[in-house]
Amino acid sequence: MKKPALFLLLAAAPAALWAAPRETVTLDKGWQVRLAPGDAAAKEHPKAARWLPAKVPGYVQTDLIAAKVTPDPFIGLNEATIQWVGRSDWEYKGTLNASPNLLARGHVDLVFDGLDTFAEVFVNGTKLLAADNAHRRWRADAKPLLKAGANEIRIAFKSPLGVLKPMVARLENPLPGEYDSTAGDEPEGRQTSPYIRKPKYHYGWDWGPRIINVGPNGAVKVDAWDDVRIDTLRVQQEAVTPTEARLSADVTLVADRDATVQVDAIVTAPDGTKVRATRTVAVTAGENRVSVPLAIAKPQLWYPAGYGAQPLYTVATETRLDGEVVDTQQRSTGIRTVELVREKDAIGRGFLFRINGIPVFAKGANLIPFDSFGPRVTDAYMARIMGDAQAANMNMIRIWGGGMYLPDSFFDTADRLGLMIWSDFMFGGAITPYDPDYRESVKIEAEEQVDRVQAHPSIVLWSGNNEVLSGWEGWSDRTAFKKRVGADEQERVGTGMAILFDRVLRDAAERRDADVPYWPGSPSANYEGKPDQDGNGDRHYWDVWGGKKPATAYLDSCPRFMSEYGLQAMPDMATIAKFAKPADYAIDSPS
């Protein structure tokens, strides 16, 4: 049988005596997946124990559906039939063909844009790295483990339930989570979801199924470089007037030795005109931060839909070593000012977005994930949904915190359409652990995610979480938890959340995206009082649906900013026809 291969195509020229340009290749072909050897599920699902074709990025579940090992969970009552997948351990494998030129590079990093969630990566049988956060990027230098020719890359995934259930079972008072399992695989009130950095909706929500996904949820890449590379490029907006916009291209360089480098920053305006600035700096081994100031005369400002145009600029950087370009990066951006205006008045404090000095009436919706299986969502599908939002006269979308961080293409579309983005960090409602290791992992996650997308003008707010603060304040299971654990533990949990949402995430947002305001959670009063009140901050109002009040109750509440409310309706018949047969069309049918 022909072995799968992930072909890395690099230049055929002999290795140079100076640093060659960085080369990055995505490894998206030839992957296979199987149940981990010895997994108990092999007895009932023997086909899954054999190597099957796999898509990367992707999830085990979608590969098994494609191979007809398990049925589509969205059809009929099939949600129950896919639960075994998330309870099992899995392996992926692929082959990296390493040329002599590749092995001559100073560094050959394997980069994983997402591993969901407990994973170990092996190169030719030797462990390269371990991952435990689905929202982070993972990188390690694989060169010492590579040989000329074929190299096996293997990723071993552990079941999130298998890893965490024994730990939670030992706890006298486990942290309150989101929804109890609908599959009977976790005891009531003993959820594992608070203890893992993974999309919370995977554990089930009121709008979607419980499918605990496992797999490489981001791209896998080989990143070959020599002496220095650009790790991040951020575009900071320092001051904007009608006559001039002062920006800076903030570059983080990773070097493996002391050297002198030249960093050029080039801004291309919507009309094609360019502005260039240069800095020459000495770098040392490790991380180095270089800021290149830029001035743009008579800037064209970006506006939300309905308030003006959406002109976009490109900021590109080139890093030179010994006169040769060794790395480049670029970002699309727009120039605008954002203010969150919170003036005091007779009933509390306001909550108003002001863009380029103009008060904006926010009209929009909350965005849950586009699919239970995020990697299969296409850019075109996202763009169509967002285009529908703009056509419905929306100008703002809130990325809900129980989902996943969205790709750059989502923000590119928002920039073009003039859709303001309120972006939650990915905390869905569960109370968070307060141990230092958890907090450090979240810090890295937040910094990586802000760095990745902060240049987009559509982002107008970073928010710490969804309903964690309001839930801690008043939900019945949280109240019962506080009574059980006593004052000291209650203080430790509450203080831990305050440190996480008011310091760690605030610092990541405000320091790395300084021209965008930060809000500690939704709903929140910014720690000035109780969250989820009409008079201060934003509100989530579910009394009509969850609280079963009449629809006229909406007239009784007028908050400063209504960031969540709604009713769940029956889907259109065309949608029902996709998951149910005509015999299932009775209103009381299980389907």
C-alpha positions as CSV (number, residue, x, y, z in Angstrom):
1,M,0.0,0.0,0.0
2,K,1.3,3.4,-0.9
3,K,2.3,5.4,2.3
4,P,0.8,8.9,2.8
5,A,3.2,11.7,2.4
6,L,3.2,15.4,3.3
7,F,5.5,16.9,0.6
8,L,7.6,19.8,1.6
9,L,8.8,21.7,-1.5
10,L,11.8,23.9,-0.9
11,A,14.3,25.7,-3.2
12,A,16.7,23.4,-4.9
13,A,19.7,25.8,-4.6
14,P,22.7,24.8,-2.4
15,A,22.5,26.0,1.2
16,A,23.9,29.6,1.3
17,L,26.5,30.9,3.7
18,W,24.1,33.7,4.7
19,A,20.6,33.5,6.1
20,A,18.1,32.5,3.5
21,P,14.5,33.8,3.4
22,R,12.1,32.1,5.8
23,E,9.9,29.4,4.1
24,T,6.6,28.1,5.5
25,V,4.7,25.2,4.1
26,T,1.3,24.0,5.2
27,L,1.1,20.2,5.7
28,D,-2.5,19.4,4.7
29,K,-2.2,16.3,2.6
30,G,-1.9,12.6,3.3
31,W,-2.9,12.5,7.0
32,Q,-4.5,9.4,8.5
33,V,-6.4,8.8,11.8
34,R,-7.3,5.7,13.9
35,L,-8.3,4.7,17.4
36,A,-5.3,4.6,19.7
37,P,-4.1,1.1,20.1
38,G,-5.7,-0.6,23.0
39,D,-8.7,1.7,23.1
40,A,-11.8,-0.1,24.4
41,A,-13.9,1.3,21.6
42,A,-12.2,-0.9,19.0
43,K,-14.3,-3.9,20.1
44,E,-17.5,-2.2,19.0
45,H,-16.0,0.0,16.2
46,P,-13.3,-2.2,14.6
47,K,-13.1,-0.2,11.4
48,A,-12.1,2.9,13.4
49,A,-9.0,0.9,14.7
50,R,-7.6,0.8,11.2
51,W,-6.0,3.9,9.6
52,L,-8.5,6.0,7.8
53,P,-8.1,9.1,5.6
54,A,-8.1,12.3,7.7
55,K,-8.5,16.0,6.9
56,V,-6.1,18.5,8.6
57,P,-7.2,20.9,9.9
58,G,-10.2,18.8,11.0
59,Y,-11.7,16.6,13.7
60,V,-11.9,12.9,14.2
61,Q,-15.7,13.1,14.1
62,T,-15.9,14.5,10.5
63,D,-13.4,11.9,9.3
64,L,-15.4,9.1,10.8
65,I,-18.6,10.5,9.3
66,A,-16.9,10.6,5.8
67,A,-15.7,7.0,6.2
68,K,-19.3,6.0,7.3
69,V,-17.9,4.6,10.6
70,T,-20.5,6.8,12.5
71,P,-23.6,8.5,11.1
72,D,-24.2,12.2,10.7
73,P,-25.1,13.4,14.2
74,F,-27.5,16.0,12.8
75,I,-29.8,13.4,11.2
76,G,-32.7,12.1,13.4
77,L,-31.5,11.0,16.8
78,N,-27.9,10.4,15.8
79,E,-26.4,12.8,18.3
80,A,-26.3,9.8,20.7
81,T,-24.4,7.6,18.3
82,I,-21.4,9.9,18.0
83,Q,-20.7,10.3,21.8
84,W,-18.2,7.4,21.9
85,V,-15.8,9.3,19.7
86,G,-15.1,12.0,22.3
87,R,-14.7,9.4,25.0
88,S,-11.9,7.6,23.1
89,D,-8.2,8.2,22.4
90,W,-7.0,8.8,18.8
91,E,-3.9,9.0,16.7
92,Y,-3.0,10.9,13.5
93,K,0.0,10.3,11.4
94,G,1.6,11.8,8.3
95,T,5.0,11.8,6.6
96,L,7.3,14.8,6.2
97,N,9.8,14.4,3.4
98,A,12.9,16.3,4.4
99,S,15.3,17.4,1.7
100,P,19.0,18.2,2.3
101,N,18.2,21.9,1.8
102,L,15.6,21.7,4.6
103,L,18.0,20.0,7.0
104,A,20.6,22.6,6.2
105,R,18.4,25.4,7.7
106,G,19.1,26.7,11.2
107,H,15.7,25.9,12.4
108,V,12.9,23.6,11.2
109,D,9.9,24.3,13.4
110,L,6.7,22.3,13.4
111,V,3.8,24.7,14.1
112,F,0.3,23.7,15.1
113,D,-2.3,26.5,14.8
114,G,-4.6,24.3,16.9
115,L,-4.6,21.0,18.8
116,D,-7.9,20.1,20.5
117,T,-7.0,19.4,23.2
118,F,-4.8,17.0,25.2
119,A,-2.2,16.0,22.6
120,E,1.4,14.8,22.3
121,V,3.4,15.2,19.0
122,F,6.0,12.7,18.1
123,V,8.6,12.9,15.3
124,N,10.1,9.6,14.3
125,G,8.9,8.1,17.6
126,T,10.4,10.8,19.8
127,K,8.2,13.2,21.7
128,L,8.4,16.8,20.4
129,L,5.8,18.7,22.4
130,A,2.7,18.3,24.6
131,A,-0.5,20.5,24.2
132,D,-3.4,21.2,26.6
133,N,-5.1,24.3,25.2
134,A,-7.2,24.1,22.0
135,H,-7.1,28.0,21.7
136,R,-3.3,28.2,21.4
137,R,-0.6,27.9,18.8
138,W,2.1,25.3,19.5
139,R,5.6,25.5,18.1
140,A,8.8,23.4,18.5
141,D,12.0,23.0,16.6
142,A,11.9,19.5,15.0
143,K,15.3,19.7,13.3
144,P,17.1,17.6,15.9
145,L,14.6,14.8,15.3
146,L,14.6,14.9,11.5
147,K,16.5,12.7,9.1
148,A,16.9,12.9,5.3
149,G,13.9,11.5,3.5
150,A,10.7,10.3,5.1
151,N,9.9,11.4,8.7
152,E,6.8,10.2,10.6
153,I,4.7,12.9,12.3
154,R,2.4,11.4,14.9
155,I,-0.2,13.2,17.0
156,A,-1.7,11.3,20.0
157,F,-4.9,12.7,21.4
158,K,-6.4,11.8,24.8
159,S,-10.1,12.0,25.4
160,P,-10.9,15.2,27.4
161,L,-13.3,13.1,29.5
162,G,-10.8,10.4,30.0
163,V,-8.2,12.9,31.3
164,L,-10.4,15.0,33.5
165,K,-13.2,12.8,34.9
166,P,-10.9,11.1,37.4
167,M,-9.6,14.4,38.6
168,V,-13.1,15.9,39.0
169,A,-14.3,12.7,40.8
170,R,-11.7,13.3,43.5
171,L,-12.9,16.9,44.2
172,E,-15.2,17.5,47.1
173,N,-16.7,20.6,45.5
174,P,-16.1,20.8,41.7
175,L,-16.5,24.2,40.0
176,P,-19.9,25.0,38.5
177,G,-19.9,24.5,34.7
178,E,-22.3,25.2,31.9
179,Y,-24.8,22.4,31.0
180,D,-24.9,19.0,32.5
181,S,-24.2,16.2,30.0
182,T,-27.2,15.0,27.9
183,A,-25.3,11.8,27.2
184,G,-25.0,10.4,30.7
185,D,-21.2,10.4,30.6
186,E,-20.7,12.9,33.5
187,P,-22.4,12.9,36.8
188,E,-24.8,15.7,37.4
189,G,-23.0,18.8,38.8
190,R,-19.6,17.3,38.1
191,Q,-18.7,18.7,34.7
192,T,-15.2,18.6,33.3
193,S,-15.6,21.7,31.1
194,P,-14.5,24.3,33.7
195,Y,-11.0,22.7,33.8
196,I,-10.2,22.7,30.1
197,R,-9.3,25.4,27.5
198,K,-11.6,24.1,24.8
199,P,-14.7,25.5,23.0
200,K,-17.4,25.3,25.6
201,Y,-20.2,24.5,23.1
202,H,-18.6,21.2,22.4
203,Y,-20.2,20.0,25.7
204,G,-23.7,21.0,24.5
205,W,-25.7,24.2,24.7
206,D,-29.3,25.2,24.4
207,W,-28.9,25.8,20.7
208,G,-26.7,22.8,19.7
209,P,-25.6,19.2,20.3
210,R,-23.0,17.8,22.6
211,I,-20.1,16.7,20.4
212,I,-16.8,16.6,22.2
213,N,-14.5,17.1,19.3
214,V,-11.0,15.8,19.1
215,G,-8.3,16.6,16.5
216,P,-6.0,19.1,15.0
217,N,-8.4,22.1,14.8
218,G,-5.8,24.4,13.1
219,A,-3.3,24.2,10.3
220,V,-0.1,22.2,10.6
221,K,3.0,23.9,9.1
222,V,6.7,23.5,8.7
223,D,8.5,26.8,9.3
224,A,12.1,26.8,8.1
225,W,14.4,29.8,9.1
226,D,17.9,30.7,9.9
227,D,19.1,33.5,12.2
228,V,16.0,35.6,12.8
229,R,12.3,35.5,12.1
230,I,9.2,37.7,12.6
231,D,7.0,36.2,15.3
232,T,4.3,38.9,15.3
233,L,3.4,42.1,13.6
234,R,1.0,44.4,15.3
235,V,-0.3,47.7,13.9
236,Q,-0.7,50.2,16.7
237,Q,-2.7,53.4,16.2
238,E,-1.2,56.2,18.3
239,A,-3.0,59.3,17.2
240,V,-5.5,60.3,14.4
241,T,-6.4,63.8,13.2
242,P,-7.9,64.9,9.9
243,T,-4.4,66.0,8.8
244,E,-2.3,63.0,10.0
245,A,-2.5,59.5,11.4
246,R,0.4,58.3,13.5
247,L,0.8,54.5,13.5
248,S,3.6,52.1,14.5
249,A,4.5,48.7,13.1
250,D,5.4,46.8,16.2
251,V,7.4,43.7,15.3
252,T,8.5,40.9,17.6
253,L,11.6,39.3,16.2
254,V,13.0,35.9,17.4
255,A,16.7,35.6,16.9
256,D,19.1,32.8,17.7
257,R,22.2,35.0,18.0
258,D,23.2,38.6,18.4
259,A,23.0,40.5,15.2
260,T,22.2,43.9,13.6
261,V,19.0,43.9,11.5
262,Q,17.1,46.4,9.5
263,V,13.3,46.6,9.8
264,D,11.4,48.3,7.0
265,A,7.7,49.2,7.4
266,I,5.7,50.1,4.3
267,V,2.1,51.4,4.3
268,T,0.1,51.2,1.1
269,A,-2.9,53.5,1.0
270,P,-6.2,52.6,-0.8
271,D,-5.1,54.6,-3.8
272,G,-1.8,52.7,-4.0
273,T,0.5,55.4,-2.7
274,K,3.2,54.2,-0.2
275,V,4.9,55.5,2.9
276,R,8.1,53.8,4.1
277,A,10.1,54.0,7.3
278,T,13.2,52.1,8.4
279,R,14.9,51.2,11.7
280,T,18.2,49.5,12.2
281,V,18.5,47.8,15.6
282,A,20.7,45.4,17.4
283,V,19.0,42.2,18.4
284,T,20.0,39.5,20.9
285,A,19.2,35.8,21.2
286,G,15.5,35.4,22.1
287,E,12.6,37.8,21.7
288,N,13.2,41.4,20.5
289,R,10.6,44.1,20.1
290,V,11.0,46.7,17.4
291,S,8.6,49.6,16.8
292,V,8.7,51.5,13.5
293,P,6.8,54.8,13.6
294,L,4.8,55.7,10.5
295,A,2.9,59.0,9.6
296,I,0.1,59.0,7.1
297,A,-1.0,62.4,5.7
298,K,-4.8,63.1,5.4
299,P,-5.8,59.6,6.4
300,Q,-9.0,58.1,4.9
301,L,-11.1,56.9,7.9
302,W,-12.9,53.6,8.3
303,Y,-16.6,53.8,9.3
304,P,-19.2,51.3,10.4
305,A,-21.9,50.4,7.8
306,G,-24.3,53.2,7.3
307,Y,-21.9,55.9,8.6
308,G,-19.3,56.1,5.9
309,A,-16.9,54.1,3.7
310,Q,-14.5,51.3,4.6
311,P,-11.1,52.3,3.1
312,L,-8.3,49.8,4.0
313,Y,-4.6,50.2,4.2
314,T,-1.8,47.5,4.1
315,V,1.1,47.6,6.5
316,A,4.0,45.4,5.4
317,T,7.3,44.7,7.1
318,E,10.6,43.4,5.8
319,T,13.4,42.3,8.0
320,R,17.0,42.4,6.6
321,L,20.1,40.7,7.8
322,D,23.4,41.5,6.1
323,G,21.4,43.3,3.5
324,E,19.3,40.3,2.6
325,V,15.5,40.0,3.2
326,V,15.0,37.1,5.6
327,D,11.4,37.5,6.6
328,T,8.3,39.5,5.7
329,Q,4.8,39.9,7.1
330,Q,1.8,42.2,6.3
331,R,-1.5,43.1,7.8
332,S,-4.6,44.7,6.4
333,T,-5.9,47.6,8.6
334,G,-8.1,50.6,8.7
335,I,-7.7,54.0,10.4
336,R,-10.4,54.9,12.9
337,T,-10.9,56.0,16.5
338,V,-13.0,53.9,19.0
339,E,-14.3,55.2,22.3
340,L,-16.5,53.4,24.8
341,V,-18.3,56.4,26.4
342,R,-19.7,55.8,29.9
343,E,-20.9,59.1,31.2
344,K,-22.6,59.2,34.6
345,D,-26.3,60.3,34.7
346,A,-29.3,60.1,36.9
347,I,-29.7,56.3,36.6
348,G,-26.1,55.1,36.4
349,R,-23.6,55.2,33.6
350,G,-24.0,55.1,29.9
351,F,-22.6,52.6,27.4
352,L,-22.1,54.2,24.0
353,F,-19.7,53.5,21.1
354,R,-18.2,56.5,19.4
355,I,-16.4,55.9,16.1
356,N,-14.3,58.7,14.7
357,G,-16.1,61.0,17.2
358,I,-19.6,60.0,16.0
359,P,-22.0,58.3,18.3
360,V,-23.1,55.0,16.7
361,F,-26.4,53.3,17.3
362,A,-25.4,49.6,17.5
363,K,-27.7,47.2,15.7
364,G,-26.7,43.6,15.5
365,A,-26.7,40.1,16.8
366,N,-24.6,37.5,18.7
367,L,-22.7,35.0,16.7
368,I,-22.5,31.4,17.8
369,P,-20.1,29.1,15.9
370,F,-21.0,28.6,12.2
371,D,-20.8,24.8,12.6
372,S,-20.3,22.2,15.3
373,F,-17.2,21.3,13.3
374,G,-15.3,24.6,12.9
375,P,-12.6,23.5,10.5
376,R,-15.1,22.6,7.8
377,V,-16.5,26.2,7.6
378,T,-15.5,27.9,4.4
379,D,-14.6,31.6,4.0
380,A,-17.4,31.9,1.4
381,Y,-20.0,30.5,3.9
382,M,-18.9,33.0,6.6
383,A,-19.0,35.8,4.1
384,R,-22.5,34.9,3.0
385,I,-23.9,34.9,6.6
386,M,-22.1,38.2,7.3
387,G,-23.4,39.7,4.1
388,D,-26.9,38.7,5.3
389,A,-26.3,40.5,8.6
390,Q,-25.3,43.7,6.8
391,A,-28.2,43.4,4.4
392,A,-30.5,43.2,7.5
393,N,-29.1,46.6,8.5
394,M,-26.9,45.2,11.2
395,N,-23.6,47.1,12.0
396,M,-22.3,45.1,14.9
397,I,-21.7,41.4,15.6
398,R,-20.7,40.0,19.0
399,I,-18.5,36.9,18.9
400,W,-20.0,34.9,21.7
401,G,-17.5,33.5,24.3
402,G,-18.7,29.9,24.4
403,G,-17.4,29.3,20.9
404,M,-14.0,29.6,19.2
405,Y,-11.7,32.3,18.0
406,L,-12.5,33.0,14.4
407,P,-10.0,33.0,11.5
408,D,-8.4,36.1,9.9
409,S,-10.8,35.8,6.9
410,F,-13.8,36.5,9.2
411,F,-12.3,39.8,10.2
412,D,-11.3,40.6,6.7
413,T,-14.9,40.3,5.7
414,A,-16.1,42.4,8.7
415,D,-13.6,45.1,7.6
416,R,-15.0,45.2,4.1
417,L,-18.6,45.2,5.2
418,G,-18.3,47.8,8.0
419,L,-19.4,45.4,10.7
420,M,-18.2,46.3,14.1
421,I,-16.9,43.3,16.1
422,W,-17.4,42.9,19.8
423,S,-15.1,40.0,20.5
424,D,-15.4,37.9,23.7
425,F,-12.5,35.9,24.9
426,M,-13.5,32.2,24.9
427,F,-15.1,31.7,28.3
428,G,-18.7,30.5,28.1
429,G,-20.1,30.6,31.6
430,A,-18.2,28.1,33.7
431,I,-16.4,29.3,36.8
432,T,-12.7,29.3,36.1
433,P,-9.9,27.6,38.1
434,Y,-7.5,29.9,40.0
435,D,-4.3,27.9,39.8
436,P,-1.3,29.7,38.3
437,D,-0.7,27.2,35.5
438,Y,-4.3,27.7,34.2
439,R,-3.9,31.5,34.4
440,E,-0.5,31.4,32.5
441,S,-2.0,29.3,29.7
442,V,-4.9,31.7,29.3
443,K,-2.4,34.6,29.3
444,I,-0.5,33.1,26.4
445,E,-3.7,32.2,24.6
446,A,-5.0,35.8,24.9
447,E,-1.8,37.4,23.8
448,E,-1.6,35.2,20.7
449,Q,-5.2,35.8,19.7
450,V,-5.0,39.6,20.1
451,D,-1.7,39.7,18.3
452,R,-3.1,37.8,15.4
453,V,-6.2,40.0,14.6
454,Q,-5.7,43.3,16.4
455,A,-4.9,45.3,13.2
456,H,-8.5,44.9,11.9
457,P,-10.5,48.1,12.2
458,S,-13.7,46.2,12.7
459,I,-12.7,45.2,16.2
460,V,-14.2,47.8,18.6
461,L,-14.3,45.9,21.9
462,W,-12.5,43.1,23.6
463,S,-14.6,41.4,26.3
464,G,-13.4,39.0,29.0
465,N,-16.2,36.4,29.0
466,N,-19.8,35.4,28.5
467,E,-21.9,35.3,31.7
468,V,-19.2,34.2,34.0
469,L,-19.5,37.3,36.2
470,S,-23.3,37.5,36.2
471,G,-23.5,33.7,36.8
472,W,-21.2,33.9,39.8
473,E,-23.3,36.8,41.2
474,G,-26.7,35.2,41.1
475,W,-27.2,31.7,39.5
476,S,-28.6,29.1,41.8
477,D,-25.9,26.5,41.4
478,R,-23.2,29.2,42.1
479,T,-25.1,30.3,45.2
480,A,-25.2,26.7,46.4
481,F,-21.5,26.2,45.6
482,K,-20.6,29.3,47.7
483,K,-22.5,27.9,50.7
484,R,-20.8,24.5,50.4
485,V,-17.2,25.7,50.1
486,G,-17.3,28.5,52.8
487,A,-16.0,32.0,52.8
488,D,-12.3,31.3,52.3
489,E,-12.7,29.2,49.2
490,Q,-15.4,31.5,47.9
491,E,-12.9,34.4,48.2
492,R,-10.2,32.4,46.4
493,V,-12.4,31.5,43.5
494,G,-13.8,35.1,43.2
495,T,-10.4,36.7,43.5
496,G,-9.0,34.3,40.9
497,M,-11.7,35.3,38.4
498,A,-11.1,39.0,39.1
499,I,-7.4,38.5,38.5
500,L,-8.1,36.6,35.2
501,F,-10.8,39.0,33.8
502,D,-9.7,42.3,35.2
503,R,-5.9,41.9,35.0
504,V,-4.7,39.1,32.8
505,L,-7.1,39.6,29.9
506,R,-7.3,43.3,30.3
507,D,-3.5,43.5,30.1
508,A,-3.4,41.4,27.0
509,A,-6.1,43.5,25.2
510,E,-5.1,47.0,26.3
511,R,-1.3,46.5,26.0
512,R,-1.4,44.7,22.6
513,D,-4.4,46.6,21.1
514,A,-4.2,49.9,22.8
515,D,-6.8,51.8,20.7
516,V,-9.6,49.4,21.4
517,P,-11.5,49.4,24.8
518,Y,-11.6,46.3,27.1
519,W,-14.7,45.2,29.0
520,P,-14.3,42.5,31.7
521,G,-17.3,40.4,30.7
522,S,-20.7,40.3,29.1
523,P,-22.8,41.3,31.0
524,S,-20.8,43.5,33.2
525,A,-20.7,46.8,35.0
526,N,-16.8,46.9,34.9
527,Y,-16.6,46.0,38.6
528,E,-18.5,49.2,39.5
529,G,-21.5,47.2,40.8
530,K,-23.6,44.1,40.2
531,P,-23.5,42.9,36.6
532,D,-26.6,42.6,34.4
533,Q,-28.4,45.7,35.5
534,D,-30.4,48.2,33.4
535,G,-28.6,51.3,34.7
536,N,-24.9,50.4,34.2
537,G,-23.1,48.4,31.6
538,D,-24.6,45.8,29.3
539,R,-27.4,43.3,29.9
540,H,-28.4,39.8,28.9
541,Y,-32.2,39.6,29.1
542,W,-33.7,36.1,28.9
543,D,-36.7,36.6,31.2
544,V,-39.1,36.2,28.3
545,W,-37.8,32.9,27.0
546,G,-35.9,31.3,29.9
547,G,-38.0,33.1,32.5
548,K,-41.3,32.5,30.6
549,K,-42.5,36.0,30.9
550,P,-44.8,37.4,28.2
551,A,-43.2,39.2,25.2
552,T,-44.6,42.5,26.6
553,A,-42.0,42.2,29.4
554,Y,-39.4,43.5,26.9
555,L,-41.1,46.9,27.3
556,D,-40.3,46.9,31.0
557,S,-36.5,46.8,30.6
558,C,-34.5,49.4,28.9
559,P,-30.8,48.8,29.6
560,R,-27.8,51.0,28.5
561,F,-26.8,48.3,26.0
562,M,-28.7,45.1,25.4
563,S,-26.0,42.6,24.3
564,E,-28.2,39.4,24.5
565,Y,-31.8,38.7,24.3
566,G,-34.1,36.6,22.1
567,L,-36.5,33.7,21.6
568,Q,-35.8,30.3,20.2
569,A,-38.2,29.5,17.2
570,M,-39.0,26.5,15.2
571,P,-36.7,26.2,12.1
572,D,-38.0,26.6,8.6
573,M,-39.5,23.5,7.0
574,A,-36.6,23.3,4.6
575,T,-34.2,23.0,7.5
576,I,-36.4,20.4,9.2
577,A,-36.4,18.3,6.0
578,K,-32.6,18.0,6.3
579,F,-32.7,16.1,9.6
580,A,-36.2,14.6,9.8
581,K,-38.3,12.3,7.5
582,P,-41.9,13.2,6.8
583,A,-43.0,10.6,9.3
584,D,-41.2,12.6,12.0
585,Y,-43.0,15.9,11.3
586,A,-45.3,15.6,14.2
587,I,-44.6,18.4,16.8
588,D,-44.0,15.7,19.5
589,S,-41.8,13.4,17.5
590,P,-38.4,12.6,19.1
591,S,-36.5,13.9,16.0
